[in-house]
Amino acid sequence: MQDSAAASVLDSSPVDRQSARHILSFVYFTFICYLSIGFPLAVLPEYVHLRMGYSAMLAGLVISIQYIATLASRPWAGRISDHVGAKVAVLGGMGACTASGAMLIFAAALHAVHWLSFSVLIVSRLLLGVGESLGATGSTLWGITSAGPQSIARVIGYNGISTYGGMAIGAPLGVILDQRWGLSAIGFITILICAFSFFLAFRKDPVPVVPGEHLPFAHVLGRVTPHGMGLAMGGMGYSVLATFVTLFYASRHWNGAALCLSAFGVGFILARIFCIRLIDVYGGYPMAIVTLVIEAVGMTLLWLAFSPWMALVGAAVDGFGLSLVFPAIGVEAVKRVPEYNRGTALGVYTAFADVSFFLTGPIAGAIIGVYGYASAFLFAVISILSALGIVMVLRQLQRD
């Protein structure tokens, strides 16, 4: 079965394998992962804090613990993709997300016993974090291996759209489901879509595991870490914007903070749709340099904003710039390892984005406490310029 599946992939024409439709058939599973993440994102803090009566700290923990699980399991998900196959990783991811939905139903049923319900919620979040690692890493490698190395930038680019699109759609839908039918409805819908996606993944042909002597994890980590540091520093723009823009607007007595996030999303998606091919034309490092400069300009506009309109423009520019940072640096990162280690490399590289998101809140929050809300955007500008320096050094080392 493995041989016939491999043959079916190898026999397909390059045009078919590189088509947007073919690539989207794999990144669809990333979309499902982040749709599942989006469903409870805006519901659980209020559920834990107001309905269960726990502290705001525990309400934050029930969200952040998923990122801890994701970060811890990223390298493991990459190694499964490399050694056993990307399809197996995606099946595991869809299964973990399905189980996470089941835990939500149990948590809702146990609501009368708050400590037990909260414990089940933690299990649900941990499963969702593992599901994100397996599903997103597996679908990315599955798409790259099927479409070919010349489509790395497009696969990573489409995955980014699936990530932000899934969360953007899932969050408001989750609120509607919770308001009408309760938390158990979110669990039921999660089970439905993830189990269906498990079935779709099961029916898809696997791609053969690339033979070769796999590098030790420490070696992969060493090769990818400089690129991951560039990604982590460059990703501070989104992390600061998503975390503090509402409070920034409130401090200025402005309305429409949500429009800032919408403007960011529009800029992000436009760049991914119309500019992703430029990475193949000009290369990862040159495009990363250009887009980091654009992102820094957007953050500077937010830092200096004296009106909501200036902040909106800054958010849109920031989204347009950040959009290509991940795939541009990522293309160069996966080139640093043999093809049979790309799953591990992707897992390690993506983990740096999780680190960025997890650490931005407390660091920028401490800066805000001393210098005010606008200072968070200046902190992001400095971080982005640091990423620019890292990329320029990496490009020079490549030339040498």
N, C-alpha and C positions, 0 to 999 in steps of 0.2 A: 504493500500500500504506500509506504514511504517512497519507494522508487517511482511508482506511477505518479504520485503527487509531485515529486521533484521534476519528472519529465514534463508534466503539464505546465509547470511554471517555466521551465527552460525552453519549451517549444513556443510559448507565446511570443509574439513579435515585440521588439523594443518599443514601438509606438504604442501598442496596447498597454504594456507594462508601465509606461511612463505617463499615461493619460491621467488627467485629474480624477476621472471616475474610478479608475483602478486604485489610485492612491487613497481616495476618500473611503473606499471599501475597507481599508485597514484603520485609518485614523477615526473612523466611526466609533471604534471601541474606546478610544480616548474620550470622545464626546460623551459616551455613556458613563464613563467613570466620573467625569466632572459634572455631569448632570446629576448623578447620585450624590456628589459632594455638595452641590448647590441646594438641593432640596431642603436639608435641615439647617443650612448655614445661618439663616436669619431667624430660625424658629427656636433652636435649642437654648441660646442664651436667655431668652425671655421665659422659656419653659422651665429652666432650672432656677432662675433667679426669682421670678414672680410667682409662678405656679407651685413650685416646690419649696420656695422660701430659703434657698441656699444663698450664700454670699456671691457677690459679683466675681470674686476670684475663682470660685468653683464654676461659675457660669463661663468664665473665660477658659478654664482648664478643659471643660468638655469640648471646646472647639480646638484649642491648641494641641491637645494630646494626639489628635489625628496627624498633625504635621510631624510630631515626634516619631510616630509609627512609620510614616512615609519616609522620613529621613533615614531611620534605622534600617528599613527594608529595601531601599533603592539599590545598594550594591548586590544584595541577594537576588533581587529581581533581575538584575542584569546578568548575573552568572547563570540563572535558570534559563534565560533567553539564549545565552551563548552555548550552554552545554546540552540542554534538553530540547530547546526550540522555542521560538517566539510564540507559536500557537499555544503551547503548553502554558506559557506565562499569561497569555490573554485569558485562557480558560480559567486559570487560577484567579486572575483578577476579577473576572465576571462572577465566579463562585463566591469570592470573599465579599464583593459588593452585595450579592444576593443575601448572604448570611447577615450582613450588616442591616439590611432592611428587615429581616426577621427579628433581629434584636430590638429594633425600634418598636415593633409590634409588641414584643414582650415587655419592654420598658413602659409602654403606654398601659398595658394590662396590669402592671404592678405599681401603678402610680400611687395607690393608697399607702404603700410601704416605700416611703421616699428613698431611704438609703439603698434599698434593693433595686429600685427603679433606676437610681443614679448609677449604680454599679453596672447594670446592664447597658445603660447608655455609654459608659466608658468602653465596654467590650465592643459595642457597635462602632464606636469611633475608631478603635484600634483596627478592627476588621476593615473598615473603610480606608484607612491609611495604607494597609497592606494591599488592598484591592487597587488603590490608585497606583502604587509602585509597580505591581505586576501588570495591570492592564495597560497603563500608559507606556511603560518601558517596552513591554512586549509588542504592542501595536506599532510603536515607532520602528523597532527593529524589523518587524514583519514587513512593514511597508518599504523600508530601505532595502532589505534583502530581495524582495519581490520586484521592486521597480528598478533596482540597480544603483550603484554608487553615484552615478551622475544625477540622481534625483534626491540626494540626501537633504539639500537645502529645502526643496519643495515639501518633502515629507515632514521635516521638522517644522516648517512654516505652517502647513495645514494642521499639524498637531497643536500648534499654538492657538490657532483660531478655534479649534475644537475645545481647547482648555477654557479659554475665556468665554466662548459662546455657551458652553455647557453650564458654567457657573452663573452666567448672566441670565440664562433662561430658567435654570433650576431654582434659584433663590426666590423670585416672585411667585413661581408656581408652588413652591413649598409652603409659602405663607398662605396662599389661597387654599391649598389642601388642608392645612392645619386649622384655619379659621372655619372651614365648612364641616370637616369630618374628624379633625383631631390628628394627633401625631401618628396614630396607627395607619392613617390613610397614606402618609408619606412612606411608611414602611411597606405597605402593600404595593404602591406604585413602583418603588425601588425594586422589590422582588420581581414584579411583572416585567419591567424593561430589562433588568440585568439577566434574568433567567432566559428571556427571549434572545438576548444578545449572546449568551452562552451557547444557545442552540445554533445561532448563526455562525459563531466562531468554530464550533465543532464541525460544521458542514464545509467550511472553507479548507482548501488544500493547504497543507503546511509547506514551508520552504525548507530545503535541506539544511541541517546544521553544518556550518562550514568546518571542514576538518582542519586540524592543526594543533600544535602544542600550545595550550592556553597559557598566557602570561600569568604569573602570580598576581593576586589582587593588589599587593603593595606596589608592584611595578606599574600597573594600570593607573592606580591612584597618583603615583608620582608624575606620570606623563600628562594626566588630565587636570591635575590640581591648578596649575597656572591659568588655564582657560576657565576653570570653575571659579577661581578668584575674580577674574575679569567679569564673569557673569554675575556673581554675587554683588560686586560693587556697582556694576551697571544696572542691576535690577532694583537698586534702592529707590529709584524714581517712582516706580509703581508702588512699592511697599509703603513709602511715606505718603503718597497721594491717597491710597486706599485707606490707610489707617487714620490720617489726621485731617483730611480735607474738610470733613464735616465740622470738626472743632475749629478749624481755621476760619471757615465761613462764619460760624457762630461768634467767634471773637471779634470779627469785623462787622457783625450785625447785618450780614448779607443773607439773601435767600438763594436757593437753587444749588446747593452743594452737590446734589445728585446729578445735576446736569454736567458738572465737572467730570464725574466718572463716565458719563455717557460720551462726552467729548473725547476723553481718553480712549474709550472703546472704538469710536468712529475712526480716530486717527490710527489706532493700532490695526484695525481690520483693513483699512484702505491700503496701508503700507504692505501688509501681508499679501493682499490680492494683486496689487499692481507692481510691486517692487521686488518680490521674492526672487524672481529670475535674475536680478542684477547680481546676486551673490555668485551664480554660476558664471556670469560674464566677467566680473571684476575680481572675484575672489573673496574669501571670508574676511581676511584682515582689513583690506581697504574699505569694505562695506561696514565693518564694525566700527572703524575709525569715524567714518562719515556719520553713521547713525548715533554714535555716542555723543558727537558734537551737537547734533540736532536735539538729542534728549537733554543735554546740559542746557541748551538754550531754552527749552520748554520749562525746565525746573527753575531757571533764572527768572523767567517771566512770572512764575508763581511766587517766587521769593519777593519780587519787587512789585507784585500786583497791587494796584491802588483802586481797582474796581472789579466786580464780578466778571465783566467781559474780558478783562486782561487775564484773569485766572482761567477762564474757559479756553482762551487761545493757548495759554501755556500748557494746559492739560492735553489739548489736542496735539500740540507739537511734541509734547513728551511721549504720548502714545505712538505717534508716527515714528519717532526715533527709536524708542524701546522695542518696537515691533520686530525689527530685524537683528537686534543685538543677540538674542538667543540663537537663532539659526546661523548667523554669520560666524560667531565664535564657535558654535557647536560643530560646524562643518570642519573647522580646523582641528578641533579636539579629537573627533573620531578618526581623523587621518593619522593621529599620533600612535594608533595601535593597529595591529593586524585585523583583518576583517572578522576573524573568529573571536575577537575580543570586543567587538563594537557594542554588544549589549551591556557588558560591564562598564564600558566607557560612558555610554549614555546614562546608565544608572548613577554613576559617580558624578558626572557633569550636572545632571538635573538636580542632584542632591544639594548642590551649592545654591540653587534657586530657593530650595526649602530653607536652607540656613539663612539666606538673606531675608526672607519673609519673617522667619521666626525671631531674628535678632533685631530687626529694625525697630519694632515697637518699643522695647525697653530702652534702647540706646537713644533714639530720637526723642522718646518721652522724657528722658533725663535732660536732654538739651533744651527741650521746650520749657521744662520747669525753671530753667535759669534765664533763657533768652527770649521766650515767647514762641508762639506757633509758627511764625514765618521762618524762624531759624531752622525748622525741620527741613524746609526746602533748600536752604543753603547747605545743610548737612548732606542732602542728596546730591547737590551740585558737586561738592567736594568729592563725594564717593564716586560719582560718574567720571569726573576728571581723573581720579585714581585708576579707574578701569581703563580709561583711554591710555594712560601711561603704560599699564600692563600690556595692552594689545599692541602698542607701538614697539615695546621691547620684544614681544613674541614675534612680531613681523620682522624685526631686524635680525633676530636669531635665526629665523627661517632663511633669510637671505644669505647669512653667513654660512 
